[in-house]
Amino acid sequence: MREQFGAFTASELYCPKCRKSQPVRERLLLVLPSGELHEYLCVGCGESLGERTVTNPPQPAKPLKPRRPEQPRRLLR
Ligand SMILES: [Zn+2]
């Protein structure tokens, strides 16, 4: 299942501080194991207007793992 966030490429967002629609700047906020968190900042006042998560690798449908008690694996003794 792939989510299309392509439609949500915000170039302008409403800024409550500026009280108008402002162009935004995208900034990489966080790198998560599942993807990257980007933040949209108002270029006028620097207010954070939104964020979005970019999941980088299109995840292949993983088969569910069979349920199995997890055992610590002994390596060399
Ligand atoms: Zn603003």
N, CA, C, O and the ligand as a Tripos MOL2 file, in Angstrom:
@<TRIPOS>MOLECULE
protein
  309   307    78     0     0
PROTEIN
NO_CHARGES

@<TRIPOS>ATOM
      1 N           0.8310   -1.1920    0.0000 N.3       1 MET1
      2 CA          0.0000    0.0000    0.0000 C.3       1 MET1
      3 C           0.8830    1.2660    0.0000 C.2       1 MET1
      4 O           1.6900    1.4770    0.9060 O.2       1 MET1
      5 N           0.7150    2.0560   -0.9880 N.am      2 ARG2
      6 CA          1.5720    3.2160   -1.1020 C.3       2 ARG2
      7 C           0.7470    4.4830   -1.0080 C.2       2 ARG2
      8 O          -0.2250    4.6630   -1.7410 O.2       2 ARG2
      9 N           1.1330    5.3350   -0.1230 N.am      3 GLU3
     10 CA          0.3820    6.5660    0.0250 C.3       3 GLU3
     11 C           0.9560    7.6360   -0.8780 C.2       3 GLU3
     12 O           2.1610    7.8850   -0.9040 O.2       3 GLU3
     13 N           0.0900    8.2380   -1.5910 N.am      4 GLN4
     14 CA          0.5330    9.2830   -2.4890 C.3       4 GLN4
     15 C           0.4330   10.6320   -1.7990 C.2       4 GLN4
     16 O          -0.6420   11.2040   -1.6200 O.2       4 GLN4
     17 N           1.5980   11.1000   -1.4270 N.am      5 PHE5
     18 CA          1.5960   12.4260   -0.8260 C.3       5 PHE5
     19 C           2.0370   13.4690   -1.8430 C.2       5 PHE5
     20 O           2.2640   14.6370   -1.5280 O.2       5 PHE5
     21 N           2.1470   12.9950   -3.0590 N.am      6 GLY6
     22 CA          2.6090   13.8980   -4.1050 C.3       6 GLY6
     23 C           1.6670   15.0700   -4.3140 C.2       6 GLY6
     24 O           2.0750   16.1550   -4.7260 O.2       6 GLY6
     25 N           0.4110   14.8260   -4.0210 N.am      7 ALA7
     26 CA         -0.5680   15.8940   -4.1990 C.3       7 ALA7
     27 C          -0.3810   16.9740   -3.1400 C.2       7 ALA7
     28 O          -0.8270   18.1100   -3.2950 O.2       7 ALA7
     29 N           0.2760   16.5940   -2.0860 N.am      8 PHE8
     30 CA          0.4310   17.5310   -0.9810 C.3       8 PHE8
     31 C           1.8200   18.1450   -0.9800 C.2       8 PHE8
     32 O           2.4970   18.1600    0.0480 O.2       8 PHE8
     33 N           2.2390   18.6440   -2.1130 N.am      9 THR9
     34 CA          3.4750   19.4040   -2.1160 C.3       9 THR9
     35 C           3.1060   20.8560   -1.9200 C.2       9 THR9
     36 O           2.7800   21.5770   -2.8630 O.2       9 THR9
     37 N           3.1660   21.2560   -0.6860 N.am     10 ALA10
     38 CA          2.7080   22.5830   -0.3510 C.3      10 ALA10
     39 C           3.7510   23.6180   -0.7310 C.2      10 ALA10
     40 O           4.9120   23.5260   -0.3320 O.2      10 ALA10
     41 N           3.3320   24.5810   -1.4900 N.am     11 SER11
     42 CA          4.2420   25.6760   -1.7780 C.3      11 SER11
     43 C           3.7700   26.9240   -1.0330 C.2      11 SER11
     44 O           4.5310   27.8590   -0.7820 O.2      11 SER11
     45 N           2.4890   26.8960   -0.6960 N.am     12 GLU12
     46 CA          1.9470   27.9930    0.0960 C.3      12 GLU12
     47 C           0.9820   27.4580    1.1240 C.2      12 GLU12
     48 O           0.1610   26.5870    0.8360 O.2      12 GLU12
     49 N           1.0890   27.9790    2.3070 N.am     13 LEU13
     50 CA          0.1660   27.5820    3.3670 C.3      13 LEU13
     51 C          -0.3040   28.8270    4.0910 C.2      13 LEU13
     52 O           0.3550   29.8670    4.1060 O.2      13 LEU13
     53 N          -1.4520   28.6770    4.6770 N.am     14 TYR14
     54 CA         -1.9650   29.8010    5.4400 C.3      14 TYR14
     55 C          -1.1960   29.9480    6.7500 C.2      14 TYR14
     56 O          -1.0680   28.9900    7.5120 O.2      14 TYR14
     57 N          -0.7060   31.1040    6.9960 N.am     15 CYS15
     58 CA          0.0250   31.3500    8.2330 C.3      15 CYS15
     59 C          -0.8220   32.1890    9.1750 C.2      15 CYS15
     60 O          -1.2100   33.3070    8.8370 O.2      15 CYS15
     61 N          -1.1060   31.6580   10.3440 N.am     16 PRO16
     62 CA         -1.9460   32.3900   11.2960 C.3      16 PRO16
     63 C          -1.2610   33.6370   11.8360 C.2      16 PRO16
     64 O          -1.9220   34.5860   12.2570 O.2      16 PRO16
     65 N           0.0280   33.6280   11.8210 N.am     17 LYS17
     66 CA          0.7450   34.8060   12.3280 C.3      17 LYS17
     67 C           0.7390   35.9430   11.3250 C.2      17 LYS17
     68 O           0.4990   37.1030   11.6630 O.2      17 LYS17
     69 N           1.0080   35.5800   10.0980 N.am     18 CYS18
     70 CA          1.0080   36.5970    9.0360 C.3      18 CYS18
     71 C          -0.4190   36.8900    8.5770 C.2      18 CYS18
     72 O          -0.6840   37.8820    7.8980 O.2      18 CYS18
     73 N          -1.3140   36.0110    8.9620 N.am     19 ARG19
     74 CA         -2.7210   36.1330    8.5950 C.3      19 ARG19
     75 C          -2.9330   36.1470    7.0940 C.2      19 ARG19
     76 O          -3.8170   36.8280    6.5740 O.2      19 ARG19
     77 N          -2.1240   35.3980    6.4320 N.am     20 LYS20
     78 CA         -2.3420   35.2350    5.0020 C.3      20 LYS20
     79 C          -1.5750   34.0210    4.5170 C.2      20 LYS20
     80 O          -0.7700   33.4300    5.2360 O.2      20 LYS20
     81 N          -1.8480   33.6790    3.2960 N.am     21 SER21
     82 CA         -1.1660   32.5540    2.7010 C.3      21 SER21
     83 C           0.2640   32.9510    2.3900 C.2      21 SER21
     84 O           0.5240   33.9630    1.7380 O.2      21 SER21
     85 N           1.1740   32.1410    2.8670 N.am     22 GLN22
     86 CA          2.5800   32.4750    2.6990 C.3      22 GLN22
     87 C           3.3230   31.3410    2.0080 C.2      22 GLN22
     88 O           2.9930   30.1690    2.1910 O.2      22 GLN22
     89 N           4.3070   31.6880    1.2310 N.am     23 PRO23
     90 CA          5.1730   30.6240    0.6970 C.3      23 PRO23
     91 C           5.9230   29.9620    1.8320 C.2      23 PRO23
     92 O           6.2830   30.6180    2.8090 O.2      23 PRO23
     93 N           6.1560   28.6870    1.7140 N.am     24 VAL24
     94 CA          6.8130   27.9700    2.7970 C.3      24 VAL24
     95 C           8.1240   27.3720    2.3380 C.2      24 VAL24
     96 O           8.3760   27.1600    1.1520 O.2      24 VAL24
     97 N           8.9270   27.1190    3.3200 N.am     25 ARG25
     98 CA         10.2020   26.5040    3.0760 C.3      25 ARG25
     99 C          10.1870   25.1350    3.7080 C.2      25 ARG25
    100 O           9.7720   24.9730    4.8560 O.2      25 ARG25
    101 N          10.6320   24.1650    2.9710 N.am     26 GLU26
    102 CA         10.6470   22.8250    3.5280 C.3      26 GLU26
    103 C          11.9870   22.5750    4.1850 C.2      26 GLU26
    104 O          13.0460   22.9070    3.6520 O.2      26 GLU26
    105 N          11.9020   21.9800    5.3590 N.am     27 ARG27
    106 CA         13.1260   21.7280    6.0930 C.3      27 ARG27
    107 C          13.0880   20.3160    6.6350 C.2      27 ARG27
    108 O          12.0610   19.8390    7.1190 O.2      27 ARG27
    109 N          14.2130   19.6690    6.5450 N.am     28 LEU28
    110 CA         14.2930   18.3260    7.1050 C.3      28 LEU28
    111 C          14.3730   18.4310    8.6170 C.2      28 LEU28
    112 O          15.2910   19.0370    9.1700 O.2      28 LEU28
    113 N          13.4060   17.8370    9.2630 N.am     29 LEU29
    114 CA         13.3010   18.0000   10.7100 C.3      29 LEU29
    115 C          13.8990   16.8110   11.4370 C.2      29 LEU29
    116 O          14.6630   16.9650   12.3900 O.2      29 LEU29
    117 N          13.5450   15.6430   10.9820 N.am     30 LEU30
    118 CA         13.9620   14.4330   11.6850 C.3      30 LEU30
    119 C          14.1610   13.3040   10.6940 C.2      30 LEU30
    120 O          13.4650   13.2100    9.6840 O.2      30 LEU30
    121 N          15.0940   12.4780   10.9920 N.am     31 VAL31
    122 CA         15.2280   11.2630   10.1970 C.3      31 VAL31
    123 C          14.7920   10.0880   11.0530 C.2      31 VAL31
    124 O          15.4060    9.7630   12.0690 O.2      31 VAL31
    125 N          13.7230    9.4720   10.6130 N.am     32 LEU32
    126 CA         13.1740    8.3430   11.3510 C.3      32 LEU32
    127 C          13.5500    7.0520   10.6540 C.2      32 LEU32
    128 O          13.9130    7.0530    9.4770 O.2      32 LEU32
    129 N          13.4640    5.9700   11.3700 N.am     33 PRO33
    130 CA         13.7280    4.6740   10.7200 C.3      33 PRO33
    131 C          12.7700    4.4210    9.5630 C.2      33 PRO33
    132 O          13.1090    3.7400    8.5950 O.2      33 PRO33
    133 N          11.5940    4.9690    9.6790 N.am     34 SER34
    134 CA         10.5820    4.7130    8.6520 C.3      34 SER34
    135 C          10.6170    5.7430    7.5370 C.2      34 SER34
    136 O          10.0060    5.5500    6.4850 O.2      34 SER34
    137 N          11.3190    6.8180    7.7640 N.am     35 GLY35
    138 CA         11.3420    7.8530    6.7420 C.3      35 GLY35
    139 C          11.8850    9.1560    7.2800 C.2      35 GLY35
    140 O          12.5990    9.1870    8.2820 O.2      35 GLY35
    141 N          11.5350   10.2300    6.5980 N.am     36 GLU36
    142 CA         12.0170   11.5340    7.0260 C.3      36 GLU36
    143 C          10.8520   12.4460    7.3350 C.2      36 GLU36
    144 O           9.8340   12.4590    6.6430 O.2      36 GLU36
    145 N          11.0330   13.2050    8.3910 N.am     37 LEU37
    146 CA         10.0060   14.1580    8.7670 C.3      37 LEU37
    147 C          10.4260   15.5430    8.2890 C.2      37 LEU37
    148 O          11.4550   16.0820    8.6960 O.2      37 LEU37
    149 N           9.6010   16.0940    7.4190 N.am     38 HIS38
    150 CA          9.8880   17.4180    6.9070 C.3      38 HIS38
    151 C           8.9400   18.4230    7.5300 C.2      38 HIS38
    152 O           7.7960   18.1170    7.8640 O.2      38 HIS38
    153 N           9.4480   19.6100    7.6710 N.am     39 GLU39
    154 CA          8.6470   20.6540    8.2850 C.3      39 GLU39
    155 C           8.5070   21.8170    7.3110 C.2      39 GLU39
    156 O           9.4360   22.1490    6.5750 O.2      39 GLU39
    157 N           7.3400   22.4180    7.3240 N.am     40 TYR40
    158 CA          7.1280   23.5800    6.4810 C.3      40 TYR40
    159 C           7.1770   24.8310    7.3260 C.2      40 TYR40
    160 O           6.4340   24.9820    8.2950 O.2      40 TYR40
    161 N           8.0580   25.7140    6.9420 N.am     41 LEU41
    162 CA          8.2100   26.9500    7.6830 C.3      41 LEU41
    163 C           7.7730   28.1300    6.8320 C.2      41 LEU41
    164 O           8.0820   28.2130    5.6430 O.2      41 LEU41
    165 N           7.0610   29.0250    7.4580 N.am     42 CYS42
    166 CA          6.6650   30.2490    6.7910 C.3      42 CYS42
    167 C           7.9200   31.0730    6.5050 C.2      42 CYS42
    168 O           8.7490   31.2810    7.3910 O.2      42 CYS42
    169 N           8.0510   31.5360    5.2700 N.am     43 VAL43
    170 CA          9.2560   32.3040    4.9560 C.3      43 VAL43
    171 C           9.1730   33.7150    5.5380 C.2      43 VAL43
    172 O          10.1770   34.4180    5.6560 O.2      43 VAL43
    173 N           7.9590   34.1050    5.8960 N.am     44 GLY44
    174 CA          7.7850   35.4370    6.4520 C.3      44 GLY44
    175 C           8.2220   35.5280    7.8960 C.2      44 GLY44
    176 O           8.9800   36.4230    8.2700 O.2      44 GLY44
    177 N           7.7400   34.5940    8.7150 N.am     45 CYS45
    178 CA          7.9970   34.7000   10.1410 C.3      45 CYS45
    179 C           8.6890   33.4660   10.7140 C.2      45 CYS45
    180 O           9.0960   33.4610   11.8760 O.2      45 CYS45
    181 N           8.8170   32.4420    9.9120 N.am     46 GLY46
    182 CA          9.5190   31.2630   10.3960 C.3      46 GLY46
    183 C           8.6550   30.3210   11.1980 C.2      46 GLY46
    184 O           9.1430   29.3380   11.7560 O.2      46 GLY46
    185 N           7.3810   30.6180   11.2540 N.am     47 GLU47
    186 CA          6.4530   29.7580   11.9750 C.3      47 GLU47
    187 C           6.3240   28.4100   11.2780 C.2      47 GLU47
    188 O           6.3080   28.3210   10.0510 O.2      47 GLU47
    189 N           6.2350   27.3750   12.0860 N.am     48 SER48
    190 CA          6.0320   26.0540   11.5100 C.3      48 SER48
    191 C           4.5780   25.8910   11.1140 C.2      48 SER48
    192 O           3.6850   25.9710   11.9580 O.2      48 SER48
    193 N           4.3420   25.6650    9.8490 N.am     49 LEU49
    194 CA          2.9610   25.6160    9.3630 C.3      49 LEU49
    195 C           2.4730   24.2100    9.0920 C.2      49 LEU49
    196 O           1.2880   23.9810    8.8490 O.2      49 LEU49
    197 N           3.3850   23.2900    9.1360 N.am     50 GLY50
    198 CA          2.9370   21.9320    8.8700 C.3      50 GLY50
    199 C           4.1230   21.0160    8.7180 C.2      50 GLY50
    200 O           5.2740   21.4510    8.6850 O.2      50 GLY50
    201 N           3.8250   19.7690    8.6290 N.am     51 GLU51
    202 CA          4.8910   18.8120    8.4460 C.3      51 GLU51
    203 C           4.3770   17.6190    7.6820 C.2      51 GLU51
    204 O           3.1730   17.3860    7.5710 O.2      51 GLU51
    205 N           5.2990   16.8940    7.1730 N.am     52 ARG52
    206 CA          4.8880   15.6730    6.4930 C.3      52 ARG52
    207 C           6.0010   14.6540    6.6140 C.2      52 ARG52
    208 O           7.1760   14.9970    6.7470 O.2      52 ARG52
    209 N           5.6170   13.4370    6.5660 N.am     53 THR53
    210 CA          6.5790   12.3620    6.6580 C.3      53 THR53
    211 C           6.7980   11.7620    5.2810 C.2      53 THR53
    212 O           5.8570   11.4070    4.5720 O.2      53 THR53
    213 N           8.0310   11.6650    4.9410 N.am     54 VAL54
    214 CA          8.3570   11.0510    3.6610 C.3      54 VAL54
    215 C           8.9100    9.6660    3.9380 C.2      54 VAL54
    216 O          10.0030    9.5100    4.4830 O.2      54 VAL54
    217 N           8.1570    8.6930    3.5620 N.am     55 THR55
    218 CA          8.6510    7.3330    3.7410 C.3      55 THR55
    219 C           9.5050    6.9960    2.5340 C.2      55 THR55
    220 O           9.0210    6.9030    1.4060 O.2      55 THR55
    221 N          10.7670    6.8180    2.7980 N.am     56 ASN56
    222 CA         11.6670    6.6920    1.6580 C.3      56 ASN56
    223 C          11.5950    5.4040    0.8630 C.2      56 ASN56
    224 O          11.3400    5.4540   -0.3410 O.2      56 ASN56
    225 N          11.8050    4.2660    1.4740 N.am     57 PRO57
    226 CA         11.7100    3.0940    0.6160 C.3      57 PRO57
    227 C          10.2660    2.6790    0.4680 C.2      57 PRO57
    228 O           9.5870    2.4550    1.4700 O.2      57 PRO57
    229 N           9.7840    2.5710   -0.7340 N.am     58 PRO58
    230 CA          8.4350    2.0430   -0.9170 C.3      58 PRO58
    231 C           8.3950    0.6410   -0.3540 C.2      58 PRO58
    232 O           9.0580   -0.2690   -0.8530 O.2      58 PRO58
    233 N           7.6240    0.4860    0.6690 N.am     59 GLN59
    234 CA          7.7050   -0.7680    1.3970 C.3      59 GLN59
    235 C           7.0200   -1.9050    0.6620 C.2      59 GLN59
    236 O           5.8380   -1.8290    0.3300 O.2      59 GLN59
    237 N           7.7670   -2.9390    0.4200 N.am     60 PRO60
    238 CA          7.1640   -4.1250   -0.1820 C.3      60 PRO60
    239 C           6.2500   -4.7930    0.8280 C.2      60 PRO60
    240 O           6.4990   -4.7570    2.0330 O.2      60 PRO60
    241 N           5.2290   -5.3820    0.3390 N.am     61 ALA61
    242 CA          4.3080   -6.0520    1.2400 C.3      61 ALA61
    243 C           5.0150   -7.2230    1.8930 C.2      61 ALA61
    244 O           5.3940   -8.2010    1.2490 O.2      61 ALA61
    245 N           5.1710   -7.0830    3.1780 N.am     62 LYS62
    246 CA          5.8570   -8.1600    3.8780 C.3      62 LYS62
    247 C           4.8730   -9.2270    4.3100 C.2      62 LYS62
    248 O           3.7920   -8.9280    4.8170 O.2      62 LYS62
    249 N           5.2510  -10.4450    4.1080 N.am     63 PRO63
    250 CA          4.4100  -11.5130    4.6530 C.3      63 PRO63
    251 C           4.5090  -11.4700    6.1760 C.2      63 PRO63
    252 O           5.5710  -11.2000    6.7370 O.2      63 PRO63
    253 N           3.4390  -11.7270    6.7980 N.am     64 LEU64
    254 CA          3.4600  -11.7070    8.2580 C.3      64 LEU64
    255 C           4.3200  -12.8450    8.7830 C.2      64 LEU64
    256 O           4.2910  -13.9740    8.2950 O.2      64 LEU64
    257 N           5.0650  -12.4940    9.7760 N.am     65 LYS65
    258 CA          5.9050  -13.5350   10.3510 C.3      65 LYS65
    259 C           5.0590  -14.5000   11.1610 C.2      65 LYS65
    260 O           4.1270  -14.1010   11.8600 O.2      65 LYS65
    261 N           5.3940  -15.7510   11.0570 N.am     66 PRO66
    262 CA          4.7020  -16.7120   11.9260 C.3      66 PRO66
    263 C           5.0440  -16.3980   13.3740 C.2      66 PRO66
    264 O           6.1760  -16.0500   13.7100 O.2      66 PRO66
    265 N           4.0740  -16.5260   14.1820 N.am     67 ARG67
    266 CA          4.2880  -16.1870   15.5730 C.3      67 ARG67
    267 C           5.1630  -17.2320   16.2420 C.2      67 ARG67
    268 O           4.8950  -18.4320   16.1830 O.2      67 ARG67
    269 N           6.1650  -16.7640   16.8480 N.am     68 ARG68
    270 CA          7.1290  -17.6980   17.3830 C.3      68 ARG68
    271 C           7.7980  -17.0480   18.5830 C.2      68 ARG68
    272 O           8.2080  -15.8890   18.5140 O.2      68 ARG68
    273 N           7.9080  -17.7610   19.6460 N.am     69 PRO69
    274 CA          8.5940  -17.1690   20.8040 C.3      69 PRO69
    275 C          10.0290  -16.8430   20.4390 C.2      69 PRO69
    276 O          10.7490  -17.6360   19.8300 O.2      69 PRO69
    277 N          10.4050  -15.6580   20.8320 N.am     70 GLU70
    278 CA         11.7300  -15.2300   20.4460 C.3      70 GLU70
    279 C          12.7770  -15.7900   21.3990 C.2      70 GLU70
    280 O          12.7200  -15.5910   22.6120 O.2      70 GLU70
    281 N          13.6880  -16.4620   20.8350 N.am     71 GLN71
    282 CA         14.7310  -17.0390   21.6830 C.3      71 GLN71
    283 C          16.0570  -16.3680   21.4310 C.2      71 GLN71
    284 O          16.4470  -16.1000   20.2950 O.2      71 GLN71
    285 N          16.7260  -16.1090   22.5090 N.am     72 PRO72
    286 CA         18.0640  -15.5470   22.3320 C.3      72 PRO72
    287 C          18.9580  -16.5880   21.6630 C.2      72 PRO72
    288 O          18.9630  -17.7710   22.0030 O.2      72 PRO72
    289 N          19.6860  -16.0940   20.7270 N.am     73 ARG73
    290 CA         20.4730  -17.0280   19.9590 C.3      73 ARG73
    291 C          21.8600  -17.1210   20.5650 C.2      73 ARG73
    292 O          22.5180  -16.1110   20.8160 O.2      73 ARG73
    293 N          22.2740  -18.3020   20.7840 N.am     74 ARG74
    294 CA         23.6110  -18.4820   21.3500 C.3      74 ARG74
    295 C          24.6320  -18.5020   20.2470 C.2      74 ARG74
    296 O          24.5330  -19.2680   19.2880 O.2      74 ARG74
    297 N          25.5850  -17.6700   20.3980 N.am     75 LEU75
    298 CA         26.6590  -17.6790   19.4280 C.3      75 LEU75
    299 C          27.7660  -18.5910   19.9360 C.2      75 LEU75
    300 O          27.5070  -19.7290   20.3260 O.2      75 LEU75
    301 N          28.9400  -18.1190   19.9330 N.am     76 LEU76
    302 CA         30.0290  -18.9530   20.4300 C.3      76 LEU76
    303 C          30.0560  -18.9850   21.9420 C.2      76 LEU76
    304 O          29.7120  -17.9940   22.5870 O.2      76 LEU76
    305 N          30.4310  -20.0280   22.4810 N.am     77 ARG77
    306 CA         30.5220  -20.0440   23.9320 C.3      77 ARG77
    307 C          31.9600  -19.8350   24.3870 C.2      77 ARG77
    308 O          32.2320  -19.8180   25.5870 O.2      77 ARG77
    309 ZN          4.1600   33.7400    8.7780 Zn       78 ZN78
@<TRIPOS>BOND
     1     1     2 1
     2     2     3 1
     3     3     4 2
     4     3     5 am
     5     5     6 1
     6     6     7 1
     7     7     8 2
     8     7     9 am
     9     9    10 1
    10    10    11 1
    11    11    12 2
    12    11    13 am
    13    13    14 1
    14    14    15 1
    15    15    16 2
    16    15    17 am
    17    17    18 1
    18    18    19 1
    19    19    20 2
    20    19    21 am
    21    21    22 1
    22    22    23 1
    23    23    24 2
    24    23    25 am
    25    25    26 1
    26    26    27 1
    27    27    28 2
    28    27    29 am
    29    29    30 1
    30    30    31 1
    31    31    32 2
    32    31    33 am
    33    33    34 1
    34    34    35 1
    35    35    36 2
    36    35    37 am
    37    37    38 1
    38    38    39 1
    39    39    40 2
    40    39    41 am
    41    41    42 1
    42    42    43 1
    43    43    44 2
    44    43    45 am
    45    45    46 1
    46    46    47 1
    47    47    48 2
    48    47    49 am
    49    49    50 1
    50    50    51 1
    51    51    52 2
    52    51    53 am
    53    53    54 1
    54    54    55 1
    55    55    56 2
    56    55    57 am
    57    57    58 1
    58    58    59 1
    59    59    60 2
    60    59    61 am
    61    61    62 1
    62    62    63 1
    63    63    64 2
    64    63    65 am
    65    65    66 1
    66    66    67 1
    67    67    68 2
    68    67    69 am
    69    69    70 1
    70    70    71 1
    71    71    72 2
    72    71    73 am
    73    73    74 1
    74    74    75 1
    75    75    76 2
    76    75    77 am
    77    77    78 1
    78    78    79 1
    79    79    80 2
    80    79    81 am
    81    81    82 1
    82    82    83 1
    83    83    84 2
    84    83    85 am
    85    85    86 1
    86    86    87 1
    87    87    88 2
    88    87    89 am
    89    89    90 1
    90    90    91 1
    91    91    92 2
    92    91    93 am
    93    93    94 1
    94    94    95 1
    95    95    96 2
    96    95    97 am
    97    97    98 1
    98    98    99 1
    99    99   100 2
   100    99   101 am
   101   101   102 1
   102   102   103 1
   103   103   104 2
   104   103   105 am
   105   105   106 1
   106   106   107 1
   107   107   108 2
   108   107   109 am
   109   109   110 1
   110   110   111 1
   111   111   112 2
   112   111   113 am
   113   113   114 1
   114   114   115 1
   115   115   116 2
   116   115   117 am
   117   117   118 1
   118   118   119 1
   119   119   120 2
   120   119   121 am
   121   121   122 1
   122   122   123 1
   123   123   124 2
   124   123   125 am
   125   125   126 1
   126   126   127 1
   127   127   128 2
   128   127   129 am
   129   129   130 1
   130   130   131 1
   131   131   132 2
   132   131   133 am
   133   133   134 1
   134   134   135 1
   135   135   136 2
   136   135   137 am
   137   137   138 1
   138   138   139 1
   139   139   140 2
   140   139   141 am
   141   141   142 1
   142   142   143 1
   143   143   144 2
   144   143   145 am
   145   145   146 1
   146   146   147 1
   147   147   148 2
   148   147   149 am
   149   149   150 1
   150   150   151 1
   151   151   152 2
   152   151   153 am
   153   153   154 1
   154   154   155 1
   155   155   156 2
   156   155   157 am
   157   157   158 1
   158   158   159 1
   159   159   160 2
   160   159   161 am
   161   161   162 1
   162   162   163 1
   163   163   164 2
   164   163   165 am
   165   165   166 1
   166   166   167 1
   167   167   168 2
   168   167   169 am
   169   169   170 1
   170   170   171 1
   171   171   172 2
   172   171   173 am
   173   173   174 1
   174   174   175 1
   175   175   176 2
   176   175   177 am
   177   177   178 1
   178   178   179 1
   179   179   180 2
   180   179   181 am
   181   181   182 1
   182   182   183 1
   183   183   184 2
   184   183   185 am
   185   185   186 1
   186   186   187 1
   187   187   188 2
   188   187   189 am
   189   189   190 1
   190   190   191 1
   191   191   192 2
   192   191   193 am
   193   193   194 1
   194   194   195 1
   195   195   196 2
   196   195   197 am
   197   197   198 1
   198   198   199 1
   199   199   200 2
   200   199   201 am
   201   201   202 1
   202   202   203 1
   203   203   204 2
   204   203   205 am
   205   205   206 1
   206   206   207 1
   207   207   208 2
   208   207   209 am
   209   209   210 1
   210   210   211 1
   211   211   212 2
   212   211   213 am
   213   213   214 1
   214   214   215 1
   215   215   216 2
   216   215   217 am
   217   217   218 1
   218   218   219 1
   219   219   220 2
   220   219   221 am
   221   221   222 1
   222   222   223 1
   223   223   224 2
   224   223   225 am
   225   225   226 1
   226   226   227 1
   227   227   228 2
   228   227   229 am
   229   229   230 1
   230   230   231 1
   231   231   232 2
   232   231   233 am
   233   233   234 1
   234   234   235 1
   235   235   236 2
   236   235   237 am
   237   237   238 1
   238   238   239 1
   239   239   240 2
   240   239   241 am
   241   241   242 1
   242   242   243 1
   243   243   244 2
   244   243   245 am
   245   245   246 1
   246   246   247 1
   247   247   248 2
   248   247   249 am
   249   249   250 1
   250   250   251 1
   251   251   252 2
   252   251   253 am
   253   253   254 1
   254   254   255 1
   255   255   256 2
   256   255   257 am
   257   257   258 1
   258   258   259 1
   259   259   260 2
   260   259   261 am
   261   261   262 1
   262   262   263 1
   263   263   264 2
   264   263   265 am
   265   265   266 1
   266   266   267 1
   267   267   268 2
   268   267   269 am
   269   269   270 1
   270   270   271 1
   271   271   272 2
   272   271   273 am
   273   273   274 1
   274   274   275 1
   275   275   276 2
   276   275   277 am
   277   277   278 1
   278   278   279 1
   279   279   280 2
   280   279   281 am
   281   281   282 1
   282   282   283 1
   283   283   284 2
   284   283   285 am
   285   285   286 1
   286   286   287 1
   287   287   288 2
   288   287   289 am
   289   289   290 1
   290   290   291 1
   291   291   292 2
   292   291   293 am
   293   293   294 1
   294   294   295 1
   295   295   296 2
   296   295   297 am
   297   297   298 1
   298   298   299 1
   299   299   300 2
   300   299   301 am
   301   301   302 1
   302   302   303 1
   303   303   304 2
   304   303   305 am
   305   305   306 1
   306   306   307 1
   307   307   308 2
@<TRIPOS>SUBSTRUCTURE
     1 MET1         2 RESIDUE 1 A MET
     2 ARG2         6 RESIDUE 1 A ARG
     3 GLU3        10 RESIDUE 1 A GLU
     4 GLN4        14 RESIDUE 1 A GLN
     5 PHE5        18 RESIDUE 1 A PHE
     6 GLY6        22 RESIDUE 1 A GLY
     7 ALA7        26 RESIDUE 1 A ALA
     8 PHE8        30 RESIDUE 1 A PHE
     9 THR9        34 RESIDUE 1 A THR
    10 ALA10       38 RESIDUE 1 A ALA
    11 SER11       42 RESIDUE 1 A SER
    12 GLU12       46 RESIDUE 1 A GLU
    13 LEU13       50 RESIDUE 1 A LEU
    14 TYR14       54 RESIDUE 1 A TYR
    15 CYS15       58 RESIDUE 1 A CYS
    16 PRO16       62 RESIDUE 1 A PRO
    17 LYS17       66 RESIDUE 1 A LYS
    18 CYS18       70 RESIDUE 1 A CYS
    19 ARG19       74 RESIDUE 1 A ARG
    20 LYS20       78 RESIDUE 1 A LYS
    21 SER21       82 RESIDUE 1 A SER
    22 GLN22       86 RESIDUE 1 A GLN
    23 PRO23       90 RESIDUE 1 A PRO
    24 VAL24       94 RESIDUE 1 A VAL
    25 ARG25       98 RESIDUE 1 A ARG
    26 GLU26      102 RESIDUE 1 A GLU
    27 ARG27      106 RESIDUE 1 A ARG
    28 LEU28      110 RESIDUE 1 A LEU
    29 LEU29      114 RESIDUE 1 A LEU
    30 LEU30      118 RESIDUE 1 A LEU
    31 VAL31      122 RESIDUE 1 A VAL
    32 LEU32      126 RESIDUE 1 A LEU
    33 PRO33      130 RESIDUE 1 A PRO
    34 SER34      134 RESIDUE 1 A SER
    35 GLY35      138 RESIDUE 1 A GLY
    36 GLU36      142 RESIDUE 1 A GLU
    37 LEU37      146 RESIDUE 1 A LEU
    38 HIS38      150 RESIDUE 1 A HIS
    39 GLU39      154 RESIDUE 1 A GLU
    40 TYR40      158 RESIDUE 1 A TYR
    41 LEU41      162 RESIDUE 1 A LEU
    42 CYS42      166 RESIDUE 1 A CYS
    43 VAL43      170 RESIDUE 1 A VAL
    44 GLY44      174 RESIDUE 1 A GLY
    45 CYS45      178 RESIDUE 1 A CYS
    46 GLY46      182 RESIDUE 1 A GLY
    47 GLU47      186 RESIDUE 1 A GLU
    48 SER48      190 RESIDUE 1 A SER
    49 LEU49      194 RESIDUE 1 A LEU
    50 GLY50      198 RESIDUE 1 A GLY
    51 GLU51      202 RESIDUE 1 A GLU
    52 ARG52      206 RESIDUE 1 A ARG
    53 THR53      210 RESIDUE 1 A THR
    54 VAL54      214 RESIDUE 1 A VAL
    55 THR55      218 RESIDUE 1 A THR
    56 ASN56      222 RESIDUE 1 A ASN
    57 PRO57      226 RESIDUE 1 A PRO
    58 PRO58      230 RESIDUE 1 A PRO
    59 GLN59      234 RESIDUE 1 A GLN
    60 PRO60      238 RESIDUE 1 A PRO
    61 ALA61      242 RESIDUE 1 A ALA
    62 LYS62      246 RESIDUE 1 A LYS
    63 PRO63      250 RESIDUE 1 A PRO
    64 LEU64      254 RESIDUE 1 A LEU
    65 LYS65      258 RESIDUE 1 A LYS
    66 PRO66      262 RESIDUE 1 A PRO
    67 ARG67      266 RESIDUE 1 A ARG
    68 ARG68      270 RESIDUE 1 A ARG
    69 PRO69      274 RESIDUE 1 A PRO
    70 GLU70      278 RESIDUE 1 A GLU
    71 GLN71      282 RESIDUE 1 A GLN
    72 PRO72      286 RESIDUE 1 A PRO
    73 ARG73      290 RESIDUE 1 A ARG
    74 ARG74      294 RESIDUE 1 A ARG
    75 LEU75      298 RESIDUE 1 A LEU
    76 LEU76      302 RESIDUE 1 A LEU
    77 ARG77      306 RESIDUE 1 A ARG
    78 ZN78       309 GROUP 0 **** ****
